[in-house]
Amino acid sequence: MAGHPENPRTDSSAAPRTMDCDDIQRQIRHGERPEGAGVDRHRAECSGCDALLSDDHAVGEALGRFAKAPLDGPSAELFSSIESAVAKERGVAAWLRSRPTKTRVLLAFSAVLALAAFNLFASSRADLAVYPMLRLLVEVALFAAVIGSSVSIALDALHAPSRPASHRAGLVVFAVAMPFVLTMLPQAHTLHPAALQGAGADFGKRAIACFVMGIGYALPVLLLLRGLDRGQHRASLTVALAAVGAGAAAQLGMHLHCAITFPTHLLLGHATMTLALLALYFGASRLARAR
């Protein structure tokens, strides 16, 4: 009708949609040749896609053929083994190993802190009020330093630069020797009756009780470290670091719990725990690798 505008119609000659990087890469992966005005406009703005389509699409077509090529030989075997390993990753251990490194270390430290807090607040040594406070703080700090250093290295990220073997071995030696050195210091005090226990007829019974209790403290920490492990524990020094870290956690727990200050009790009932855990975990790891 006169005076009425014509109904708008779709113009088939309208400018095509400008392509983006995903569109072009998708076509390349499917073996297509991205062409047209929309592609040309995108190439004018994107140097990366322009490089893919330069030289008559030579680079893009080569990448497309590579993406579509079937895997064979060593590559197929490698990817098959990776897929099998990923398929086996299930359960709590898989979840623990999949956490970021900082989270894994924090989980390990949280277990140690929970153990220390239990012994400090729920089962603390009876002589805490008379034990020389400066000496106690130094001893706790030494155990904490061993725990912090050994656990953080044992759970280090796989891509992180490896610490020199001499440094790791030195830390293991220090962690094993330090409890024995502490037993050689003068007796902390004799001001509380509990400090004098374990020196007579009940020496053996109390030393064994502390040793067993300490190992009981350490095993959950050691199992957690094993669960958090991403494969580093195949290395002997890393196995040793995990063991001495758990041993230091046990030493710290027992030091906050047991009030006996008799040096021989501390030597046999406490100091030997780290050495025993080192032998236990190292032997178990070797058996696991042999299977």
KEKE-3310 file (N, C-alpha, C; in steps of 0.2 Angstrom, whole numbers, plus 5000, padded with zeros to 4 digits):
npx = (5004:5002:5012:5015:5030:5041:5041:5054:5067:5078:5094:5103:5115:5122:5135:5146:5148:5161:5175:5182:5196:5193:5184:5192:5202:5195:5190:5202:5206:5197:5201:5197:5197:5199:5191:5186:5177:5174:5185:5196:5194:5196:5210:5216:5216:5222:5237:5242:5232:5234:5246:5245:5237:5245:5255:5247:5239:5248:5254:5243:5237:5246:5247:5233:5234:5242:5235:5225:5231:5233:5238:5253:5264:5278:5271:5258:5258:5263:5252:5242:5247:5246:5233:5228:5234:5228:5215:5216:5217:5209:5198:5202:5216:5220:5213:5220:5232:5230:5228:5234:5251:5254:5243:5244:5255:5251:5240:5248:5255:5245:5241:5252:5251:5239:5242:5252:5245:5235:5243:5248:5237:5227:5234:5245:5262:5266:5275:5275:5274:5286:5296:5311:5307:5314:5322:5313:5306:5316:5319:5307:5307:5317:5313:5301:5308:5314:5303:5296:5306:5309:5296:5291:5300:5299:5286:5287:5284:5284:5289:5297:5314:5326:5332:5350:5357:5366:5362:5349:5352:5360:5350:5343:5352:5354:5341:5340:5351:5349:5339:5346:5357:5351:5348:5360:5362:5362:5352:5335:5327:5323:5312:5299:5289:5285:5296:5306:5302:5303:5317:5320:5315:5304:5309:5311:5298:5292:5300:5297:5284:5283:5290:5282:5270:5274:5278:5265:5259:5267:5264:5251:5254:5264:5258:5249:5258:5262:5250:5249:5259:5266:5274:5287:5292:5298:5311:5326:5331:5320:5311:5317:5317:5303:5301:5309:5303:5290:5295:5300:5289:5283:5292:5291:5277:5278:5287:5280:5271:5277:5283:5295:5312:5323:5339:5342:5330:5325:5334:5332:5318:5313:5322:5326:5315:5314:5324:5320:5308:5313:5320:5309:5300:5308:5312:5299:5295:5305:5301:5288:5292:5299:5289)
npy = (4994:5012:5024:5016:5009:4997:4980:4974:4964:4949:4952:4943:4947:4952:4957:4944:4935:4940:4929:4920:4916:4903:4898:4897:4888:4877:4873:4870:4859:4850:4848:4857:4872:4888:4901:4916:4932:4935:4928:4934:4947:4944:4939:4951:4957:4948:4942:4929:4919:4924:4920:4906:4904:4908:4907:4900:4892:4883:4880:4879:4868:4858:4857:4852:4840:4833:4833:4825:4813:4796:4789:4779:4765:4769:4781:4778:4768:4775:4784:4775:4769:4780:4783:4771:4772:4784:4779:4771:4779:4781:4784:4789:4791:4795:4807:4814:4815:4823:4835:4853:4856:4865:4863:4849:4849:4857:4849:4839:4845:4849:4837:4834:4845:4843:4832:4837:4847:4839:4832:4842:4849:4840:4829:4832:4833:4829:4837:4850:4863:4865:4862:4867:4882:4888:4878:4869:4876:4877:4863:4859:4868:4863:4850:4854:4861:4850:4843:4852:4855:4842:4836:4846:4845:4831:4831:4839:4848:4839:4846:4855:4862:4850:4847:4847:4831:4830:4839:4834:4822:4826:4832:4821:4813:4823:4823:4810:4809:4820:4818:4809:4816:4826:4818:4817:4829:4838:4831:4837:4841:4837:4840:4836:4822:4813:4815:4806:4794:4778:4774:4764:4748:4748:4752:4746:4743:4755:4762:4754:4756:4770:4770:4762:4769:4781:4776:4773:4786:4791:4782:4785:4798:4795:4786:4796:4804:4795:4793:4806:4807:4809:4800:4803:4796:4785:4787:4784:4794:4802:4794:4792:4805:4807:4797:4801:4813:4810:4803:4813:4820:4811:4811:4824:4824:4814:4821:4831:4824:4814:4814:4810:4812:4805:4801:4788:4782:4792:4789:4776:4774:4785:4792:4782:4780:4787:4782:4768:4770:4774:4763:4754:4761:4762:4749:4744:4752:4747:4734:4736:4742:4731:4722)
npz = (5000:4997:5004:5015:5022:5015:5019:5029:5023:5024:5019:5008:5004:5015:5026:5030:5046:5057:5060:5074:5084:5090:5080:5069:5073:5075:5063:5057:5064:5060:5047:5037:5027:5032:5026:5017:5019:5032:5038:5033:5039:5052:5052:5049:5062:5070:5073:5076:5071:5058:5055:5055:5044:5034:5019:5010:5019:5024:5037:5045:5039:5041:5055:5057:5051:5059:5071:5068:5065:5069:5085:5087:5090:5101:5106:5107:5116:5127:5130:5132:5144:5153:5153:5159:5172:5176:5177:5188:5198:5212:5226:5243:5244:5231:5230:5240:5234:5223:5228:5228:5231:5242:5249:5252:5260:5271:5276:5281:5291:5299:5304:5312:5321:5327:5334:5343:5350:5356:5366:5373:5378:5382:5387:5395:5401:5418:5425:5420:5425:5432:5424:5416:5407:5396:5391:5387:5377:5367:5365:5359:5348:5341:5337:5330:5319:5312:5309:5300:5290:5285:5281:5272:5262:5258:5253:5242:5227:5211:5200:5206:5210:5214:5230:5235:5236:5247:5256:5260:5265:5276:5283:5287:5295:5305:5311:5316:5325:5334:5344:5352:5356:5364:5375:5381:5388:5404:5417:5416:5427:5445:5452:5453:5457:5446:5437:5442:5439:5431:5433:5441:5446:5437:5425:5412:5409:5408:5398:5387:5386:5383:5371:5362:5363:5357:5344:5340:5339:5328:5317:5311:5306:5297:5288:5283:5276:5267:5260:5254:5245:5229:5222:5224:5235:5230:5230:5239:5249:5250:5256:5268:5273:5275:5285:5296:5298:5303:5314:5321:5324:5333:5343:5347:5352:5362:5371:5375:5383:5392:5408:5413:5417:5417:5410:5404:5402:5393:5382:5378:5378:5371:5361:5352:5344:5331:5324:5323:5316:5304:5300:5299:5289:5278:5275:5272:5261:5252:5250:5244:5232:5226:5223)
capx = (5000:5005:5013:5018:5036:5042:5043:5062:5069:5085:5098:5108:5122:5125:5142:5147:5150:5168:5177:5186:5201:5191:5181:5197:5206:5190:5190:5209:5206:5192:5203:5194:5201:5195:5192:5180:5178:5175:5191:5200:5194:5200:5217:5219:5217:5225:5243:5242:5229:5236:5252:5242:5234:5249:5258:5242:5237:5253:5255:5237:5235:5251:5244:5227:5235:5245:5230:5220:5235:5232:5245:5255:5271:5279:5267:5251:5259:5263:5246:5238:5249:5244:5226:5227:5236:5223:5209:5217:5217:5202:5198:5205:5223:5220:5210:5225:5238:5228:5228:5240:5257:5254:5238:5246:5260:5247:5237:5253:5257:5239:5241:5257:5249:5234:5245:5255:5240:5232:5248:5249:5231:5223:5238:5252:5267:5264:5279:5275:5275:5292:5301:5314:5303:5318:5325:5307:5305:5322:5318:5301:5309:5322:5308:5297:5312:5315:5297:5295:5310:5308:5290:5290:5304:5296:5280:5289:5281:5288:5293:5302:5321:5328:5338:5355:5357:5370:5358:5344:5356:5362:5344:5341:5357:5353:5335:5341:5356:5347:5336:5351:5361:5347:5348:5366:5362:5361:5345:5332:5326:5321:5308:5293:5290:5285:5302:5310:5300:5307:5324:5321:5312:5299:5313:5310:5291:5290:5303:5294:5277:5284:5292:5276:5265:5277:5277:5258:5258:5270:5261:5246:5257:5268:5253:5246:5263:5262:5244:5250:5265:5265:5279:5293:5294:5302:5318:5328:5332:5313:5308:5320:5314:5296:5301:5312:5298:5285:5298:5301:5282:5282:5296:5287:5271:5280:5291:5275:5267:5280:5287:5301:5318:5329:5342:5342:5323:5324:5338:5329:5311:5311:5327:5326:5309:5315:5329:5316:5303:5317:5321:5303:5297:5313:5311:5292:5296:5309:5297:5283:5295:5301:5283)
capy = (5000:5018:5027:5011:5006:4990:4975:4972:4957:4947:4953:4938:4949:4955:4955:4938:4936:4939:4923:4921:4911:4896:4896:4895:4882:4871:4871:4867:4852:4846:4847:4862:4878:4894:4906:4921:4939:4935:4925:4940:4952:4942:4939:4958:4959:4943:4939:4922:4916:4925:4915:4899:4903:4911:4902:4896:4888:4878:4879:4876:4861:4853:4855:4849:4833:4831:4832:4819:4807:4791:4787:4772:4764:4771:4786:4775:4764:4780:4787:4770:4768:4786:4782:4766:4775:4788:4775:4767:4784:4782:4784:4794:4792:4799:4814:4817:4816:4828:4842:4857:4855:4869:4860:4843:4851:4860:4843:4835:4849:4849:4831:4835:4850:4840:4827:4841:4850:4834:4830:4848:4852:4835:4824:4836:4831:4831:4842:4856:4869:4865:4860:4874:4884:4890:4872:4866:4879:4875:4857:4859:4871:4858:4845:4857:4862:4844:4841:4857:4854:4835:4835:4850:4842:4825:4832:4844:4847:4835:4850:4859:4860:4845:4849:4843:4825:4831:4843:4830:4817:4829:4833:4814:4812:4827:4821:4804:4810:4825:4815:4805:4822:4829:4814:4818:4835:4836:4830:4844:4843:4832:4843:4833:4815:4810:4815:4801:4787:4774:4773:4758:4741:4748:4755:4742:4743:4762:4763:4751:4759:4776:4768:4759:4775:4785:4773:4774:4793:4792:4779:4789:4804:4792:4784:4802:4806:4791:4795:4812:4806:4808:4796:4805:4791:4779:4789:4782:4800:4805:4789:4793:4811:4806:4793:4805:4818:4806:4801:4820:4821:4806:4813:4830:4822:4811:4826:4835:4820:4810:4819:4806:4816:4801:4801:4782:4782:4796:4786:4770:4775:4791:4793:4776:4780:4790:4776:4762:4772:4775:4756:4751:4763:4761:4742:4743:4755:4743:4728:4739:4743:4725:4719)
capz = (5000:4996:5011:5020:5021:5013:5024:5029:5021:5025:5014:5007:5003:5021:5027:5035:5053:5058:5063:5079:5085:5091:5074:5064:5075:5075:5056:5055:5067:5056:5040:5033:5025:5034:5020:5017:5021:5039:5040:5031:5044:5058:5051:5050:5069:5074:5070:5077:5066:5051:5054:5054:5037:5029:5014:5007:5024:5025:5044:5048:5037:5044:5062:5056:5049:5065:5076:5066:5064:5075:5088:5086:5093:5108:5108:5109:5123:5133:5132:5135:5151:5156:5154:5164:5178:5179:5179:5194:5204:5215:5233:5247:5242:5225:5232:5243:5230:5218:5231:5227:5235:5248:5253:5255:5266:5276:5279:5285:5297:5303:5308:5318:5326:5331:5339:5348:5354:5361:5371:5377:5382:5385:5390:5395:5406:5424:5428:5415:5429:5435:5419:5413:5401:5390:5388:5384:5370:5363:5362:5355:5342:5337:5334:5325:5313:5309:5305:5295:5284:5282:5278:5266:5256:5256:5249:5237:5220:5207:5196:5210:5209:5219:5235:5234:5240:5253:5261:5262:5269:5282:5288:5290:5300:5311:5314:5319:5330:5338:5351:5356:5359:5370:5381:5385:5392:5411:5418:5416:5434:5449:5456:5452:5458:5440:5434:5444:5438:5426:5435:5445:5444:5432:5420:5406:5407:5406:5392:5382:5385:5379:5364:5359:5362:5352:5337:5338:5337:5322:5311:5307:5302:5292:5283:5279:5272:5261:5256:5251:5241:5222:5218:5227:5240:5227:5231:5246:5253:5252:5261:5274:5276:5278:5291:5301:5300:5307:5320:5325:5327:5338:5348:5350:5356:5369:5375:5379:5387:5397:5413:5415:5414:5418:5404:5401:5399:5387:5377:5375:5377:5366:5356:5347:5340:5325:5321:5322:5311:5298:5297:5297:5283:5273:5273:5269:5254:5247:5249:5240:5225:5224:5220)
cpx = (5004:5006:5016:5025:5036:5044:5051:5063:5076:5089:5104:5115:5125:5131:5142:5150:5158:5170:5181:5191:5198:5188:5186:5201:5201:5190:5197:5209:5202:5195:5200:5199:5197:5196:5185:5182:5178:5182:5196:5200:5197:5207:5220:5220:5221:5231:5244:5239:5231:5242:5250:5240:5239:5252:5253:5240:5242:5253:5249:5235:5240:5249:5238:5229:5238:5240:5225:5224:5234:5239:5246:5262:5272:5274:5260:5252:5260:5257:5241:5240:5246:5237:5224:5229:5231:5217:5210:5216:5210:5203:5201:5212:5224:5218:5216:5231:5236:5227:5234:5245:5256:5248:5240:5251:5256:5243:5242:5254:5251:5239:5246:5254:5243:5237:5249:5250:5236:5236:5249:5243:5227:5227:5245:5256:5265:5268:5280:5277:5282:5298:5304:5311:5308:5320:5319:5306:5310:5321:5312:5303:5313:5317:5304:5301:5313:5309:5295:5299:5309:5302:5289:5294:5301:5290:5281:5285:5286:5292:5298:5309:5322:5333:5344:5355:5361:5366:5352:5347:5358:5356:5342:5346:5356:5347:5336:5346:5353:5344:5341:5356:5357:5347:5354:5367:5361:5353:5341:5330:5324:5316:5301:5293:5289:5291:5307:5308:5304:5314:5325:5319:5308:5303:5311:5303:5289:5294:5299:5287:5278:5286:5286:5271:5268:5276:5269:5256:5261:5267:5256:5249:5261:5263:5250:5251:5263:5256:5245:5255:5263:5270:5286:5296:5297:5309:5320:5328:5325:5310:5311:5318:5307:5297:5304:5307:5293:5289:5299:5294:5280:5286:5293:5281:5273:5284:5286:5270:5271:5284:5293:5307:5324:5332:5342:5335:5322:5328:5334:5322:5309:5316:5327:5320:5310:5319:5324:5311:5307:5318:5315:5300:5302:5312:5304:5292:5300:5305:5291:5286:5297:5295:5281)
cpy = (5006:5021:5022:5009:4999:4986:4974:4965:4956:4948:4948:4940:4953:4953:4949:4939:4935:4933:4925:4916:4904:4893:4893:4889:4876:4869:4868:4860:4848:4845:4852:4868:4884:4899:4911:4928:4939:4933:4931:4945:4950:4941:4946:4960:4954:4940:4932:4918:4918:4921:4908:4898:4906:4905:4897:4890:4882:4876:4876:4869:4856:4852:4851:4841:4830:4829:4826:4813:4802:4790:4780:4771:4766:4776:4783:4771:4769:4782:4781:4769:4774:4785:4777:4768:4780:4785:4772:4772:4785:4782:4790:4796:4796:4806:4817:4819:4822:4835:4846:4855:4859:4865:4853:4844:4853:4854:4840:4839:4849:4843:4832:4840:4847:4835:4831:4844:4845:4833:4836:4850:4846:4829:4826:4833:4834:4837:4848:4862:4870:4864:4867:4876:4885:4883:4869:4869:4877:4868:4856:4862:4867:4853:4848:4859:4856:4842:4846:4856:4847:4834:4839:4847:4835:4825:4837:4843:4843:4840:4855:4857:4855:4848:4845:4837:4826:4834:4838:4824:4820:4830:4826:4812:4816:4825:4815:4805:4815:4823:4812:4811:4825:4824:4814:4824:4833:4835:4837:4846:4837:4835:4841:4825:4811:4810:4809:4794:4784:4773:4767:4752:4742:4752:4752:4743:4750:4764:4760:4754:4766:4775:4766:4765:4780:4783:4774:4781:4794:4788:4782:4795:4801:4789:4790:4804:4802:4792:4801:4812:4805:4804:4798:4800:4785:4781:4788:4788:4803:4801:4791:4800:4810:4802:4797:4811:4816:4805:4808:4821:4817:4809:4819:4828:4819:4816:4830:4831:4817:4815:4816:4810:4811:4799:4794:4780:4785:4793:4781:4770:4780:4791:4788:4776:4782:4784:4770:4764:4772:4768:4753:4754:4762:4754:4741:4746:4750:4737:4730:4739:4736:4721:4721)
cpz = (5000:5003:5016:5018:5019:5019:5024:5027:5023:5019:5013:5006:5009:5023:5032:5041:5053:5062:5069:5080:5085:5084:5069:5066:5074:5068:5054:5058:5063:5048:5035:5032:5027:5029:5020:5020:5029:5042:5039:5037:5050:5058:5051:5057:5073:5071:5071:5072:5059:5050:5052:5047:5032:5024:5012:5013:5026:5032:5047:5046:5040:5051:5062:5055:5055:5071:5074:5065:5070:5078:5087:5089:5100:5111:5111:5115:5129:5135:5135:5143:5156:5158:5159:5171:5181:5181:5185:5200:5207:5223:5237:5245:5236:5226:5235:5239:5225:5221:5229:5232:5242:5252:5256:5261:5272:5280:5283:5291:5301:5307:5314:5323:5330:5336:5345:5353:5359:5367:5376:5381:5385:5389:5392:5401:5412:5427:5424:5419:5432:5430:5416:5407:5395:5387:5384:5377:5365:5360:5358:5348:5337:5333:5328:5318:5309:5305:5299:5289:5281:5278:5272:5260:5254:5252:5244:5230:5215:5202:5199:5209:5215:5224:5234:5239:5247:5258:5264:5267:5276:5286:5291:5296:5306:5314:5318:5326:5335:5345:5355:5360:5365:5376:5385:5389:5399:5412:5419:5423:5438:5454:5457:5453:5451:5436:5436:5443:5432:5427:5439:5442:5438:5426:5413:5404:5405:5400:5386:5381:5381:5372:5360:5358:5357:5345:5335:5336:5330:5316:5308:5303:5296:5286:5279:5274:5265:5257:5252:5245:5234:5218:5221:5231:5237:5228:5238:5251:5255:5257:5268:5277:5279:5284:5297:5303:5304:5314:5325:5328:5333:5344:5352:5354:5363:5373:5378:5383:5393:5401:5415:5412:5415:5411:5400:5398:5393:5381:5374:5374:5372:5360:5350:5343:5332:5321:5319:5316:5304:5295:5295:5290:5277:5270:5270:5262:5249:5245:5243:5233:5222:5221:5213)
residu = (MET:ALA:GLY:HIS:PRO:GLU:ASN:PRO:ARG:THR:ASP:SER:SER:ALA:ALA:PRO:ARG:THR:MET:ASP:CYS:ASP:ASP:ILE:GLN:ARG:GLN:ILE:ARG:HIS:GLY:GLU:ARG:PRO:GLU:GLY:ALA:GLY:VAL:ASP:ARG:HIS:ARG:ALA:GLU:CYS:SER:GLY:CYS:ASP:ALA:LEU:LEU:SER:ASP:ASP:HIS:ALA:VAL:GLY:GLU:ALA:LEU:GLY:ARG:PHE:ALA:LYS:ALA:PRO:LEU:ASP:GLY:PRO:SER:ALA:GLU:LEU:PHE:SER:SER:ILE:GLU:SER:ALA:VAL:ALA:LYS:GLU:ARG:GLY:VAL:ALA:ALA:TRP:LEU:ARG:SER:ARG:PRO:THR:LYS:THR:ARG:VAL:LEU:LEU:ALA:PHE:SER:ALA:VAL:LEU:ALA:LEU:ALA:ALA:PHE:ASN:LEU:PHE:ALA:SER:SER:ARG:ALA:ASP:LEU:ALA:VAL:TYR:PRO:MET:LEU:ARG:LEU:LEU:VAL:GLU:VAL:ALA:LEU:PHE:ALA:ALA:VAL:ILE:GLY:SER:SER:VAL:SER:ILE:ALA:LEU:ASP:ALA:LEU:HIS:ALA:PRO:SER:ARG:PRO:ALA:SER:HIS:ARG:ALA:GLY:LEU:VAL:VAL:PHE:ALA:VAL:ALA:MET:PRO:PHE:VAL:LEU:THR:MET:LEU:PRO:GLN:ALA:HIS:THR:LEU:HIS:PRO:ALA:ALA:LEU:GLN:GLY:ALA:GLY:ALA:ASP:PHE:GLY:LYS:ARG:ALA:ILE:ALA:CYS:PHE:VAL:MET:GLY:ILE:GLY:TYR:ALA:LEU:PRO:VAL:LEU:LEU:LEU:LEU:ARG:GLY:LEU:ASP:ARG:GLY:GLN:HIS:ARG:ALA:SER:LEU:THR:VAL:ALA:LEU:ALA:ALA:VAL:GLY:ALA:GLY:ALA:ALA:ALA:GLN:LEU:GLY:MET:HIS:LEU:HIS:CYS:ALA:ILE:THR:PHE:PRO:THR:HIS:LEU:LEU:LEU:GLY:HIS:ALA:THR:MET:THR:LEU:ALA:LEU:LEU:ALA:LEU:TYR:PHE:GLY:ALA:SER:ARG:LEU:ALA:ARG:ALA:ARG)
# end
